[in-house]
Amino acid sequence: MSESASPSRAAVAAKIAANPSGYKVCEGCDSIVGSGVALCPNCHSYRFDTTSERVVSQAKVLGSREQTSVTADDLG
Ligand SMILES: [Zn+2]
């Protein structure tokens, strides 16, 4: 899998951390999704943590790990 076609995870994480109110964290799989998402696209959970603290914390995890996914469509 090439990473050259998409922004670096660190850049995405920084973008999320700068605007945590636009995102929320899935309680089922810890993915960061857009605040308007009703169901997690990864695990179909409907429970989310919308607190800025949690979003920023998870964004930092995202920036430092490879495994946590983000739905690119929601980052625009
Ligand atoms: Zn999920």
PDB file of the backbone (N, CA, C, O) and the ligand in Angstrom, with CONECT records:
HET     ZN  A 101       1
ATOM      1  N   MET A   1       0.843  -1.199   0.000  1.00  0.00           N
ATOM      2  CA  MET A   1       0.000   0.000   0.000  1.00  0.00           C
ATOM      3  C   MET A   1       0.878   1.249   0.000  1.00  0.00           C
ATOM      4  O   MET A   1       1.688   1.437   0.909  1.00  0.00           O
ATOM      5  N   SER A   2       0.730   2.075  -0.979  1.00  0.00           N
ATOM      6  CA  SER A   2       1.491   3.307  -1.036  1.00  0.00           C
ATOM      7  C   SER A   2       0.813   4.408  -0.241  1.00  0.00           C
ATOM      8  O   SER A   2      -0.411   4.534  -0.263  1.00  0.00           O
ATOM      9  N   GLU A   3       1.594   5.191   0.451  1.00  0.00           N
ATOM     10  CA  GLU A   3       1.040   6.299   1.209  1.00  0.00           C
ATOM     11  C   GLU A   3       1.206   7.628   0.479  1.00  0.00           C
ATOM     12  O   GLU A   3       0.820   8.679   0.990  1.00  0.00           O
ATOM     13  N   SER A   4       1.786   7.572  -0.721  1.00  0.00           N
ATOM     14  CA  SER A   4       2.108   8.802  -1.414  1.00  0.00           C
ATOM     15  C   SER A   4       0.877   9.527  -1.932  1.00  0.00           C
ATOM     16  O   SER A   4       0.926  10.730  -2.187  1.00  0.00           O
ATOM     17  N   ALA A   5      -0.242   8.795  -2.090  1.00  0.00           N
ATOM     18  CA  ALA A   5      -1.433   9.395  -2.671  1.00  0.00           C
ATOM     19  C   ALA A   5      -2.299  10.105  -1.645  1.00  0.00           C
ATOM     20  O   ALA A   5      -3.228  10.827  -2.007  1.00  0.00           O
ATOM     21  N   SER A   6      -2.005   9.908  -0.386  1.00  0.00           N
ATOM     22  CA  SER A   6      -2.833  10.514   0.640  1.00  0.00           C
ATOM     23  C   SER A   6      -1.967  11.316   1.608  1.00  0.00           C
ATOM     24  O   SER A   6      -0.765  11.081   1.724  1.00  0.00           O
ATOM     25  N   PRO A   7      -2.590  12.258   2.294  1.00  0.00           N
ATOM     26  CA  PRO A   7      -1.832  13.047   3.274  1.00  0.00           C
ATOM     27  C   PRO A   7      -1.240  12.153   4.350  1.00  0.00           C
ATOM     28  O   PRO A   7      -1.786  11.093   4.653  1.00  0.00           O
ATOM     29  N   SER A   8      -0.155  12.568   4.909  1.00  0.00           N
ATOM     30  CA  SER A   8       0.450  11.793   5.972  1.00  0.00           C
ATOM     31  C   SER A   8      -0.479  11.737   7.168  1.00  0.00           C
ATOM     32  O   SER A   8      -1.277  12.646   7.396  1.00  0.00           O
ATOM     33  N   ARG A   9      -0.364  10.657   7.927  1.00  0.00           N
ATOM     34  CA  ARG A   9      -1.219  10.517   9.108  1.00  0.00           C
ATOM     35  C   ARG A   9      -0.976  11.643  10.093  1.00  0.00           C
ATOM     36  O   ARG A   9      -1.900  12.109  10.761  1.00  0.00           O
ATOM     37  N   ALA A  10       0.260  12.073  10.179  1.00  0.00           N
ATOM     38  CA  ALA A  10       0.567  13.164  11.095  1.00  0.00           C
ATOM     39  C   ALA A  10      -0.155  14.444  10.679  1.00  0.00           C
ATOM     40  O   ALA A  10      -0.642  15.195  11.524  1.00  0.00           O
ATOM     41  N   ALA A  11      -0.219  14.685   9.368  1.00  0.00           N
ATOM     42  CA  ALA A  11      -0.898  15.870   8.874  1.00  0.00           C
ATOM     43  C   ALA A  11      -2.391  15.788   9.124  1.00  0.00           C
ATOM     44  O   ALA A  11      -3.026  16.772   9.503  1.00  0.00           O
ATOM     45  N   VAL A  12      -2.943  14.607   8.907  1.00  0.00           N
ATOM     46  CA  VAL A  12      -4.368  14.412   9.166  1.00  0.00           C
ATOM     47  C   VAL A  12      -4.669  14.593  10.644  1.00  0.00           C
ATOM     48  O   VAL A  12      -5.653  15.231  11.019  1.00  0.00           O
ATOM     49  N   ALA A  13      -3.814  14.028  11.471  1.00  0.00           N
ATOM     50  CA  ALA A  13      -4.004  14.136  12.912  1.00  0.00           C
ATOM     51  C   ALA A  13      -3.954  15.583  13.361  1.00  0.00           C
ATOM     52  O   ALA A  13      -4.736  16.000  14.216  1.00  0.00           O
ATOM     53  N   ALA A  14      -3.035  16.352  12.786  1.00  0.00           N
ATOM     54  CA  ALA A  14      -2.914  17.760  13.136  1.00  0.00           C
ATOM     55  C   ALA A  14      -4.163  18.529  12.725  1.00  0.00           C
ATOM     56  O   ALA A  14      -4.625  19.423  13.434  1.00  0.00           O
ATOM     57  N   LYS A  15      -4.692  18.167  11.576  1.00  0.00           N
ATOM     58  CA  LYS A  15      -5.907  18.829  11.085  1.00  0.00           C
ATOM     59  C   LYS A  15      -7.089  18.547  12.012  1.00  0.00           C
ATOM     60  O   LYS A  15      -7.878  19.439  12.321  1.00  0.00           O
ATOM     61  N   ILE A  16      -7.195  17.306  12.445  1.00  0.00           N
ATOM     62  CA  ILE A  16      -8.276  16.919  13.349  1.00  0.00           C
ATOM     63  C   ILE A  16      -8.116  17.623  14.693  1.00  0.00           C
ATOM     64  O   ILE A  16      -9.075  18.155  15.251  1.00  0.00           O
ATOM     65  N   ALA A  17      -6.884  17.615  15.198  1.00  0.00           N
ATOM     66  CA  ALA A  17      -6.632  18.206  16.506  1.00  0.00           C
ATOM     67  C   ALA A  17      -6.904  19.708  16.507  1.00  0.00           C
ATOM     68  O   ALA A  17      -7.222  20.292  17.543  1.00  0.00           O
ATOM     69  N   ALA A  18      -6.774  20.323  15.332  1.00  0.00           N
ATOM     70  CA  ALA A  18      -7.002  21.758  15.230  1.00  0.00           C
ATOM     71  C   ALA A  18      -8.483  22.097  15.189  1.00  0.00           C
ATOM     72  O   ALA A  18      -8.876  23.240  15.421  1.00  0.00           O
ATOM     73  N   ASN A  19      -9.297  21.098  14.894  1.00  0.00           N
ATOM     74  CA  ASN A  19     -10.738  21.333  14.796  1.00  0.00           C
ATOM     75  C   ASN A  19     -11.510  20.149  15.358  1.00  0.00           C
ATOM     76  O   ASN A  19     -12.266  19.507  14.630  1.00  0.00           O
ATOM     77  N   PRO A  20     -11.335  19.850  16.637  1.00  0.00           N
ATOM     78  CA  PRO A  20     -11.925  18.637  17.211  1.00  0.00           C
ATOM     79  C   PRO A  20     -13.447  18.659  17.207  1.00  0.00           C
ATOM     80  O   PRO A  20     -14.067  17.596  17.252  1.00  0.00           O
ATOM     81  N   SER A  21     -14.058  19.813  17.157  1.00  0.00           N
ATOM     82  CA  SER A  21     -15.514  19.880  17.174  1.00  0.00           C
ATOM     83  C   SER A  21     -16.127  19.339  15.889  1.00  0.00           C
ATOM     84  O   SER A  21     -17.326  19.066  15.829  1.00  0.00           O
ATOM     85  N   GLY A  22     -15.297  19.187  14.866  1.00  0.00           N
ATOM     86  CA  GLY A  22     -15.792  18.650  13.604  1.00  0.00           C
ATOM     87  C   GLY A  22     -15.730  17.140  13.528  1.00  0.00           C
ATOM     88  O   GLY A  22     -16.076  16.548  12.505  1.00  0.00           O
ATOM     89  N   TYR A  23     -15.290  16.514  14.610  1.00  0.00           N
ATOM     90  CA  TYR A  23     -15.088  15.066  14.594  1.00  0.00           C
ATOM     91  C   TYR A  23     -15.588  14.439  15.881  1.00  0.00           C
ATOM     92  O   TYR A  23     -15.900  15.129  16.852  1.00  0.00           O
ATOM     93  N   LYS A  24     -15.658  13.114  15.866  1.00  0.00           N
ATOM     94  CA  LYS A  24     -15.972  12.363  17.075  1.00  0.00           C
ATOM     95  C   LYS A  24     -15.285  11.005  16.981  1.00  0.00           C
ATOM     96  O   LYS A  24     -14.866  10.568  15.909  1.00  0.00           O
ATOM     97  N   VAL A  25     -15.183  10.354  18.134  1.00  0.00           N
ATOM     98  CA  VAL A  25     -14.448   9.086  18.201  1.00  0.00           C
ATOM     99  C   VAL A  25     -15.429   7.947  18.415  1.00  0.00           C
ATOM    100  O   VAL A  25     -16.259   7.993  19.323  1.00  0.00           O
ATOM    101  N   CYS A  26     -15.331   6.929  17.576  1.00  0.00           N
ATOM    102  CA  CYS A  26     -16.192   5.760  17.702  1.00  0.00           C
ATOM    103  C   CYS A  26     -15.867   5.006  18.987  1.00  0.00           C
ATOM    104  O   CYS A  26     -14.705   4.733  19.287  1.00  0.00           O
ATOM    105  N   GLU A  27     -16.921   4.673  19.742  1.00  0.00           N
ATOM    106  CA  GLU A  27     -16.714   3.925  20.983  1.00  0.00           C
ATOM    107  C   GLU A  27     -16.437   2.461  20.697  1.00  0.00           C
ATOM    108  O   GLU A  27     -15.940   1.736  21.559  1.00  0.00           O
ATOM    109  N   GLY A  28     -16.754   2.030  19.494  1.00  0.00           N
ATOM    110  CA  GLY A  28     -16.593   0.619  19.175  1.00  0.00           C
ATOM    111  C   GLY A  28     -15.198   0.271  18.705  1.00  0.00           C
ATOM    112  O   GLY A  28     -14.660  -0.773  19.072  1.00  0.00           O
ATOM    113  N   CYS A  29     -14.604   1.139  17.892  1.00  0.00           N
ATOM    114  CA  CYS A  29     -13.321   0.783  17.285  1.00  0.00           C
ATOM    115  C   CYS A  29     -12.309   1.917  17.362  1.00  0.00           C
ATOM    116  O   CYS A  29     -11.216   1.802  16.808  1.00  0.00           O
ATOM    117  N   ASP A  30     -12.652   3.014  18.041  1.00  0.00           N
ATOM    118  CA  ASP A  30     -11.739   4.143  18.239  1.00  0.00           C
ATOM    119  C   ASP A  30     -11.377   4.880  16.953  1.00  0.00           C
ATOM    120  O   ASP A  30     -10.408   5.638  16.925  1.00  0.00           O
ATOM    121  N   SER A  31     -12.140   4.665  15.902  1.00  0.00           N
ATOM    122  CA  SER A  31     -11.901   5.438  14.693  1.00  0.00           C
ATOM    123  C   SER A  31     -12.399   6.866  14.882  1.00  0.00           C
ATOM    124  O   SER A  31     -13.352   7.109  15.622  1.00  0.00           O
ATOM    125  N   ILE A  32     -11.747   7.805  14.209  1.00  0.00           N
ATOM    126  CA  ILE A  32     -12.218   9.181  14.193  1.00  0.00           C
ATOM    127  C   ILE A  32     -13.067   9.366  12.943  1.00  0.00           C
ATOM    128  O   ILE A  32     -12.631   9.079  11.828  1.00  0.00           O
ATOM    129  N   VAL A  33     -14.277   9.845  13.149  1.00  0.00           N
ATOM    130  CA  VAL A  33     -15.179  10.079  12.029  1.00  0.00           C
ATOM    131  C   VAL A  33     -15.668  11.520  12.079  1.00  0.00           C
ATOM    132  O   VAL A  33     -15.519  12.203  13.093  1.00  0.00           O
ATOM    133  N   GLY A  34     -16.254  11.976  10.973  1.00  0.00           N
ATOM    134  CA  GLY A  34     -16.829  13.309  10.940  1.00  0.00           C
ATOM    135  C   GLY A  34     -17.997  13.417  11.901  1.00  0.00           C
ATOM    136  O   GLY A  34     -18.685  12.432  12.168  1.00  0.00           O
ATOM    137  N   SER A  35     -18.219  14.622  12.423  1.00  0.00           N
ATOM    138  CA  SER A  35     -19.254  14.810  13.438  1.00  0.00           C
ATOM    139  C   SER A  35     -20.657  14.521  12.902  1.00  0.00           C
ATOM    140  O   SER A  35     -21.574  14.262  13.680  1.00  0.00           O
ATOM    141  N   GLY A  36     -20.829  14.562  11.580  1.00  0.00           N
ATOM    142  CA  GLY A  36     -22.142  14.320  11.006  1.00  0.00           C
ATOM    143  C   GLY A  36     -22.456  12.870  10.723  1.00  0.00           C
ATOM    144  O   GLY A  36     -23.552  12.547  10.265  1.00  0.00           O
ATOM    145  N   VAL A  37     -21.498  11.985  10.993  1.00  0.00           N
ATOM    146  CA  VAL A  37     -21.690  10.570  10.703  1.00  0.00           C
ATOM    147  C   VAL A  37     -22.605   9.946  11.750  1.00  0.00           C
ATOM    148  O   VAL A  37     -22.413  10.147  12.949  1.00  0.00           O
ATOM    149  N   ALA A  38     -23.599   9.190  11.294  1.00  0.00           N
ATOM    150  CA  ALA A  38     -24.553   8.578  12.215  1.00  0.00           C
ATOM    151  C   ALA A  38     -24.107   7.192  12.654  1.00  0.00           C
ATOM    152  O   ALA A  38     -24.312   6.798  13.802  1.00  0.00           O
ATOM    153  N   LEU A  39     -23.498   6.461  11.737  1.00  0.00           N
ATOM    154  CA  LEU A  39     -23.026   5.110  12.029  1.00  0.00           C
ATOM    155  C   LEU A  39     -21.560   5.004  11.655  1.00  0.00           C
ATOM    156  O   LEU A  39     -21.148   5.509  10.611  1.00  0.00           O
ATOM    157  N   CYS A  40     -20.775   4.359  12.490  1.00  0.00           N
ATOM    158  CA  CYS A  40     -19.374   4.174  12.164  1.00  0.00           C
ATOM    159  C   CYS A  40     -19.240   3.335  10.892  1.00  0.00           C
ATOM    160  O   CYS A  40     -19.806   2.245  10.806  1.00  0.00           O
ATOM    161  N   PRO A  41     -18.494   3.838   9.908  1.00  0.00           N
ATOM    162  CA  PRO A  41     -18.324   3.092   8.656  1.00  0.00           C
ATOM    163  C   PRO A  41     -17.472   1.847   8.830  1.00  0.00           C
ATOM    164  O   PRO A  41     -17.479   0.967   7.970  1.00  0.00           O
ATOM    165  N   ASN A  42     -16.757   1.765   9.905  1.00  0.00           N
ATOM    166  CA  ASN A  42     -15.869   0.621  10.130  1.00  0.00           C
ATOM    167  C   ASN A  42     -16.556  -0.500  10.892  1.00  0.00           C
ATOM    168  O   ASN A  42     -16.472  -1.662  10.495  1.00  0.00           O
ATOM    169  N   CYS A  43     -17.236  -0.162  11.985  1.00  0.00           N
ATOM    170  CA  CYS A  43     -17.808  -1.201  12.835  1.00  0.00           C
ATOM    171  C   CYS A  43     -19.314  -1.051  13.026  1.00  0.00           C
ATOM    172  O   CYS A  43     -19.936  -1.853  13.721  1.00  0.00           O
ATOM    173  N   HIS A  44     -19.906  -0.012  12.402  1.00  0.00           N
ATOM    174  CA  HIS A  44     -21.354   0.196  12.432  1.00  0.00           C
ATOM    175  C   HIS A  44     -21.874   0.505  13.835  1.00  0.00           C
ATOM    176  O   HIS A  44     -23.062   0.342  14.114  1.00  0.00           O
ATOM    177  N   SER A  45     -20.990   0.945  14.701  1.00  0.00           N
ATOM    178  CA  SER A  45     -21.433   1.390  16.016  1.00  0.00           C
ATOM    179  C   SER A  45     -22.141   2.730  15.882  1.00  0.00           C
ATOM    180  O   SER A  45     -21.835   3.518  14.987  1.00  0.00           O
ATOM    181  N   TYR A  46     -23.081   2.977  16.769  1.00  0.00           N
ATOM    182  CA  TYR A  46     -23.756   4.270  16.789  1.00  0.00           C
ATOM    183  C   TYR A  46     -23.389   5.071  18.038  1.00  0.00           C
ATOM    184  O   TYR A  46     -23.970   6.121  18.312  1.00  0.00           O
ATOM    185  N   ARG A  47     -22.419   4.559  18.785  1.00  0.00           N
ATOM    186  CA  ARG A  47     -21.993   5.260  19.991  1.00  0.00           C
ATOM    187  C   ARG A  47     -20.668   5.965  19.730  1.00  0.00           C
ATOM    188  O   ARG A  47     -19.702   5.355  19.270  1.00  0.00           O
ATOM    189  N   PHE A  48     -20.643   7.247  20.028  1.00  0.00           N
ATOM    190  CA  PHE A  48     -19.456   8.054  19.772  1.00  0.00           C
ATOM    191  C   PHE A  48     -19.144   8.926  20.980  1.00  0.00           C
ATOM    192  O   PHE A  48     -20.034   9.320  21.733  1.00  0.00           O
ATOM    193  N   ASP A  49     -17.869   9.214  21.144  1.00  0.00           N
ATOM    194  CA  ASP A  49     -17.434  10.190  22.140  1.00  0.00           C
ATOM    195  C   ASP A  49     -17.154  11.491  21.407  1.00  0.00           C
ATOM    196  O   ASP A  49     -16.243  11.559  20.581  1.00  0.00           O
ATOM    197  N   THR A  50     -17.927  12.518  21.702  1.00  0.00           N
ATOM    198  CA  THR A  50     -17.826  13.774  20.957  1.00  0.00           C
ATOM    199  C   THR A  50     -16.990  14.823  21.674  1.00  0.00           C
ATOM    200  O   THR A  50     -16.853  15.946  21.187  1.00  0.00           O
ATOM    201  N   THR A  51     -16.434  14.471  22.819  1.00  0.00           N
ATOM    202  CA  THR A  51     -15.659  15.467  23.557  1.00  0.00           C
ATOM    203  C   THR A  51     -14.365  15.807  22.820  1.00  0.00           C
ATOM    204  O   THR A  51     -13.697  14.938  22.259  1.00  0.00           O
ATOM    205  N   SER A  52     -14.032  17.103  22.840  1.00  0.00           N
ATOM    206  CA  SER A  52     -12.821  17.549  22.163  1.00  0.00           C
ATOM    207  C   SER A  52     -11.589  16.854  22.727  1.00  0.00           C
ATOM    208  O   SER A  52     -10.662  16.515  21.991  1.00  0.00           O
ATOM    209  N   GLU A  53     -11.589  16.647  24.044  1.00  0.00           N
ATOM    210  CA  GLU A  53     -10.438  15.988  24.663  1.00  0.00           C
ATOM    211  C   GLU A  53     -10.196  14.619  24.064  1.00  0.00           C
ATOM    212  O   GLU A  53      -9.060  14.250  23.766  1.00  0.00           O
ATOM    213  N   ARG A  54     -11.265  13.874  23.891  1.00  0.00           N
ATOM    214  CA  ARG A  54     -11.134  12.514  23.358  1.00  0.00           C
ATOM    215  C   ARG A  54     -10.697  12.556  21.895  1.00  0.00           C
ATOM    216  O   ARG A  54      -9.857  11.763  21.468  1.00  0.00           O
ATOM    217  N   VAL A  55     -11.267  13.474  21.138  1.00  0.00           N
ATOM    218  CA  VAL A  55     -10.920  13.565  19.717  1.00  0.00           C
ATOM    219  C   VAL A  55      -9.442  13.923  19.550  1.00  0.00           C
ATOM    220  O   VAL A  55      -8.736  13.315  18.745  1.00  0.00           O
ATOM    221  N   VAL A  56      -8.985  14.910  20.314  1.00  0.00           N
ATOM    222  CA  VAL A  56      -7.583  15.320  20.214  1.00  0.00           C
ATOM    223  C   VAL A  56      -6.671  14.182  20.653  1.00  0.00           C
ATOM    224  O   VAL A  56      -5.651  13.914  20.018  1.00  0.00           O
ATOM    225  N   SER A  57      -7.043  13.513  21.746  1.00  0.00           N
ATOM    226  CA  SER A  57      -6.244  12.396  22.236  1.00  0.00           C
ATOM    227  C   SER A  57      -6.136  11.303  21.184  1.00  0.00           C
ATOM    228  O   SER A  57      -5.059  10.758  20.947  1.00  0.00           O
ATOM    229  N   GLN A  58      -7.263  10.989  20.556  1.00  0.00           N
ATOM    230  CA  GLN A  58      -7.264   9.931  19.561  1.00  0.00           C
ATOM    231  C   GLN A  58      -6.510  10.356  18.305  1.00  0.00           C
ATOM    232  O   GLN A  58      -5.879   9.532  17.644  1.00  0.00           O
ATOM    233  N   ALA A  59      -6.579  11.644  17.983  1.00  0.00           N
ATOM    234  CA  ALA A  59      -5.832  12.157  16.833  1.00  0.00           C
ATOM    235  C   ALA A  59      -4.328  11.980  17.037  1.00  0.00           C
ATOM    236  O   ALA A  59      -3.590  11.680  16.099  1.00  0.00           O
ATOM    237  N   LYS A  60      -3.893  12.170  18.277  1.00  0.00           N
ATOM    238  CA  LYS A  60      -2.471  11.979  18.568  1.00  0.00           C
ATOM    239  C   LYS A  60      -2.081  10.515  18.399  1.00  0.00           C
ATOM    240  O   LYS A  60      -1.001  10.197  17.901  1.00  0.00           O
ATOM    241  N   VAL A  61      -2.977   9.634  18.822  1.00  0.00           N
ATOM    242  CA  VAL A  61      -2.729   8.204  18.621  1.00  0.00           C
ATOM    243  C   VAL A  61      -2.656   7.898  17.132  1.00  0.00           C
ATOM    244  O   VAL A  61      -1.786   7.159  16.672  1.00  0.00           O
ATOM    245  N   LEU A  62      -3.583   8.481  16.396  1.00  0.00           N
ATOM    246  CA  LEU A  62      -3.603   8.270  14.948  1.00  0.00           C
ATOM    247  C   LEU A  62      -2.298   8.729  14.312  1.00  0.00           C
ATOM    248  O   LEU A  62      -1.766   8.068  13.421  1.00  0.00           O
ATOM    249  N   GLY A  63      -1.794   9.850  14.769  1.00  0.00           N
ATOM    250  CA  GLY A  63      -0.582  10.397  14.189  1.00  0.00           C
ATOM    251  C   GLY A  63       0.653   9.574  14.489  1.00  0.00           C
ATOM    252  O   GLY A  63       1.667   9.683  13.799  1.00  0.00           O
ATOM    253  N   SER A  64       0.565   8.753  15.516  1.00  0.00           N
ATOM    254  CA  SER A  64       1.740   8.005  15.938  1.00  0.00           C
ATOM    255  C   SER A  64       1.658   6.517  15.615  1.00  0.00           C
ATOM    256  O   SER A  64       2.633   5.787  15.791  1.00  0.00           O
ATOM    257  N   ARG A  65       0.508   6.071  15.147  1.00  0.00           N
ATOM    258  CA  ARG A  65       0.344   4.658  14.818  1.00  0.00           C
ATOM    259  C   ARG A  65      -0.111   4.501  13.381  1.00  0.00           C
ATOM    260  O   ARG A  65      -0.585   5.445  12.750  1.00  0.00           O
ATOM    261  N   GLU A  66       0.042   3.302  12.886  1.00  0.00           N
ATOM    262  CA  GLU A  66      -0.362   3.010  11.514  1.00  0.00           C
ATOM    263  C   GLU A  66      -1.734   2.361  11.427  1.00  0.00           C
ATOM    264  O   GLU A  66      -2.373   2.401  10.376  1.00  0.00           O
ATOM    265  N   GLN A  67      -2.190   1.766  12.519  1.00  0.00           N
ATOM    266  CA  GLN A  67      -3.350   0.884  12.408  1.00  0.00           C
ATOM    267  C   GLN A  67      -4.694   1.590  12.520  1.00  0.00           C
ATOM    268  O   GLN A  67      -5.690   1.105  11.984  1.00  0.00           O
ATOM    269  N   THR A  68      -4.738   2.716  13.203  1.00  0.00           N
ATOM    270  CA  THR A  68      -6.023   3.388  13.374  1.00  0.00           C
ATOM    271  C   THR A  68      -6.448   4.037  12.066  1.00  0.00           C
ATOM    272  O   THR A  68      -5.673   4.761  11.440  1.00  0.00           O
ATOM    273  N   SER A  69      -7.640   3.784  11.671  1.00  0.00           N
ATOM    274  CA  SER A  69      -8.118   4.270  10.387  1.00  0.00           C
ATOM    275  C   SER A  69      -8.947   5.532  10.529  1.00  0.00           C
ATOM    276  O   SER A  69      -9.538   5.806  11.574  1.00  0.00           O
ATOM    277  N   VAL A  70      -8.971   6.274   9.461  1.00  0.00           N
ATOM    278  CA  VAL A  70      -9.801   7.456   9.385  1.00  0.00           C
ATOM    279  C   VAL A  70     -10.562   7.383   8.075  1.00  0.00           C
ATOM    280  O   VAL A  70     -10.039   6.911   7.065  1.00  0.00           O
ATOM    281  N   THR A  71     -11.779   7.846   8.097  1.00  0.00           N
ATOM    282  CA  THR A  71     -12.560   7.850   6.872  1.00  0.00           C
ATOM    283  C   THR A  71     -12.248   9.132   6.103  1.00  0.00           C
ATOM    284  O   THR A  71     -12.687  10.221   6.472  1.00  0.00           O
ATOM    285  N   ALA A  72     -11.491   8.976   5.041  1.00  0.00           N
ATOM    286  CA  ALA A  72     -10.975  10.131   4.315  1.00  0.00           C
ATOM    287  C   ALA A  72     -12.087  11.028   3.787  1.00  0.00           C
ATOM    288  O   ALA A  72     -11.903  12.239   3.666  1.00  0.00           O
ATOM    289  N   ASP A  73     -13.225  10.449   3.474  1.00  0.00           N
ATOM    290  CA  ASP A  73     -14.325  11.225   2.931  1.00  0.00           C
ATOM    291  C   ASP A  73     -14.853  12.263   3.906  1.00  0.00           C
ATOM    292  O   ASP A  73     -15.491  13.234   3.500  1.00  0.00           O
ATOM    293  N   ASP A  74     -14.593  12.063   5.171  1.00  0.00           N
ATOM    294  CA  ASP A  74     -15.123  12.948   6.189  1.00  0.00           C
ATOM    295  C   ASP A  74     -14.143  14.030   6.585  1.00  0.00           C
ATOM    296  O   ASP A  74     -14.441  14.835   7.467  1.00  0.00           O
ATOM    297  N   LEU A  75     -12.993  14.067   5.962  1.00  0.00           N
ATOM    298  CA  LEU A  75     -11.966  15.017   6.367  1.00  0.00           C
ATOM    299  C   LEU A  75     -11.980  16.297   5.553  1.00  0.00           C
ATOM    300  O   LEU A  75     -11.309  17.271   5.896  1.00  0.00           O
ATOM    301  N   GLY A  76     -12.749  16.291   4.473  1.00  0.00           N
ATOM    302  CA  GLY A  76     -12.741  17.419   3.569  1.00  0.00           C
ATOM    303  C   GLY A  76     -13.032  18.745   4.235  1.00  0.00           C
ATOM    304  O   GLY A  76     -13.052  19.780   3.567  1.00  0.00           O
TER     305      GLY A  76
HETATM  306 ZN    ZN A 101     -16.297   2.034  14.872  1.00  0.00          ZN2+
END
